[in-house]
Amino acid sequence: MAASPGPAGVAGAAGAGAVYGSGPSGFALDSGLEIKTRSVEQTLLPLVSQITTLINHKDKTKKSDKTLQAIQRVGQAVNLAVGRFVKVGEAIANENWDLKEEINIACIEAKQAGETIAALTDITNLNHAESDGQITIFTDKTGVIKAARLLLSSVTKVLLLADRVVIKQIITSRNKVLATMERLEKVTSFQEFVQIFSQFGNEMVEFAHLSGDRQNDLKDEKKKAKMAAARAVLEKCTMMLLTASKTCLRHPNCESAHKNKEGVFVRMKVALDKVIEIVTDCKSNGETDISSINIFTGIKEFKINIEALRENLYFQSKENLSMTLEVILERTEDFTDSAYTSHEHRERILELSTQARMELQQLVSVWIQAQSKKTKSIAEELELSILKISHSLNELKKELHSTATQLAADLLKYHADHVVLKALKLTGVEGNLEALGVYACKLSEQKEQLVETCRLLRHVSGTEPLEITCIHAEETFQVTGQQIISAAETLTLHPSSKIAKENLDVFCEAWESQISDMSTLLREINDVFEGRRGEKYGYLSLPKPMKNNASLRSLKPDKPDPEEQAKIAKLGLKLGLLTSDADCEIEKWEDQENEIVQYGRNMSSMAYSLYLFTRGEGPLKTSQDLIRQLEVFASEGLKLTSSVQAFSKQLKDDDKLMLLLEINKLIPLCHQLQTITKSSLQNKVFLKVDKCITKTRSMMALLVQLLSLCYKLLKKMENNRWVSVTNKDTMDGKT
């Protein structure tokens, strides 16, 4: 008797699914190299700002003790960070013999540069420098610059070599998965299937680890969204492949079962190739830039071009401007030609399109006059024409956004109860082929509506990551709709088959999951349009566990014991107080649009959600929700440090050093929190939550200090400017 594929097969899928579903980074356990390469980048971040501070330090005839101590601390910090960096580099070299020599040479150079910087910034005996002939940063600034350049060069070399190792690992892992998939496609017995699928599950776990870490390290938000979409396909298809393959083995002569299985294999292969394209930064043949078909992007670029006329009347040709507008208005035909657009919306879009054409003609007419007549009245008329066409395009954007989002909201509301899916399941169990045809037709209509809506949402998405998510949703509805119909046909032909019923359930759950994701996508698009970009929901294409499969543990609210609950509540209370302190600091700022304020507000808002979680309230229901929120929180912290570093460049040396030292306390905490959220503590959920909240509290305490310090330094800088201007006016008056 053939061995049952159930438990082993499901366990393999659960392993891969759990890894893919563990958050934005997508893995539960890091491989050794992944930890080491991430450590390299974490040690590098503080180095960059510290070295820049040393090189840009201005010579003064008199140095305060505070300045001298700060310079020495920076030099020591650089040397210590280099030491950690060298250890990581050497560890990578020992594991990769083909690159060992190159990495070791770069590590030696880095170590020498770090020691040179430490020696030149050692000002403990500066008072006796002249008599003892001591060489310091003040007497040999060129030496620091040379050492810094050598250090950055060697660090970059090691990072590039380590990157090559990681890319090679991902490609090798993908190739192993593809080889095993080919064996799975040809399998003919249950026993053989169980053995191969178990191996496939392990290989998918490895690939999930590597691709997830790569996704987390990507700096390009567009690539990160593409990677998230591809990995979501792999996660969901892993369970689909299991049930579809089992159905084929159970019913080997069923054409619809084979069609269903082939669809899963094809989609997984495409997703695997997409991951490799992103990792190697290679575009597949025929791939086009998605921004070329986005109306909002086109309008934004067009407005930039017409506003440039204020500075340069010969910036571009009139023909190019007219052609650009025509391309934009041609794309609005996706809305006006859609059968799902209401008559009122269609008429309004056409009216605004006509108005935009007329106002461009008027602008061109005034533009020609302005090129020959340099009068004030012509300049004012040109300004008025620019404002008019900008206003018309803004109104067109509003109308397009309203059309797409209203259609999506109505559609989601109408299909919220999944009547057609329930009917297909019932039809299959009853073996009613006639009813199957009716409901398959209805699902196809629903699929076309959703696909069309996703296309319209792409035009109004507002950001490239959201546009990529729209494309992912469109593709998912297109493919999954067909697969549900083939799975339902198989069940209808074999109504007593438990595996065929399970297979249909899996595909229906994938559909319902995508409907839920589309609801979140709609909310994010509205937030971007209305300027509420601080509310982060993470990547919508991130996978979610299948809900009816016992092996993929569905997430339920965690219930710690009373002692643990009391400890978490105590930690949460302190966190709540810190969010109040942060909000008080934020309110002091006059410019609420300042990047530092925005990132600070985002972090405070997320920390407050964590506080509510410790009380059993708020939007975060499970520890998994908490972990996802913390990953975004750590990311916002790093963005804040980047903004503060940019602000520090406007400050004087003493103030700049003081601020950078504070920043360098926050950066490691952000990386430590990211590491904790990705670590796997198996059943020790409370321990992980405890560590995360403790780390978050430390970050919030530093945030409060940073906000206060930045505000004081900003005011000081503004006062100095005012005094400088006043003194200049006074001197001019005396003259």
Disulfide bonds with the S-S distance in Angstrom:
none
